[in-house]
């Protein structure tokens, strides 16, 4: 019989690649009984980093936390693209890289601020009650849709002729995968997000997180409570 967990607060999880956000919630629900559980901000299965889990009364604060700014680390691979704009699946197109890395910094500046970003076909955005990714997987035509997004800052971590490694601070609703493709396109290149890692949501940071693998080894209610940021 599962142990009831009566405490309310936030569990800051360091999600690895290959695990769905809902998969983290399902594992916690398998281990413990909660009145309510949810999370603020979905991470794609191939993205890693900070996943903020709300337990019990903290679920009421999800809309407030979800609207907070977020910080991501992303590595963009030039010279190829994929249907999902990340490392999932095979290349859908490839081309030789012809742009000069000295131009990368200048092209980054145009994305700072608010702009209209194309919504990726492989996303949870809905059209007539269906998610875009459902339509894309069924090879159904999807009309281009755009949304207003805000990118507050870009920090260059490293650059090579074929990769651009960045730290981004953005507002909720920003598609990092789409940005990778947009930046590459602005350089006259193909590109996709080879790696995405979320570092921060509002005041919560990756330094406060517990590894998902450690959660799998939890054996008592005290293990979970010792990692909870209570409210």
Secondary structure, 3 states (H helix, E strand, C coil): CCEECCCCEEEEEEECCCCCHHHHHHHHHHHEECCCEEEECCCCCCCEEEEEEEEHHHHHHHHHHHCCCEEEEEEEEECEEECCCECCCCEEEECCCCCCHHHHHHHHHCCCEEEEEECCCCCCCEECCEEHHHHHHCCCCCCCCEEEEEEEEEEEEEECCCEEEEEEEECCCCCHHHHHHHHHHHCCCCEEEEEEEEEEECCEEHHHCEEHHHHHCCCCHHHHHCCEEEC
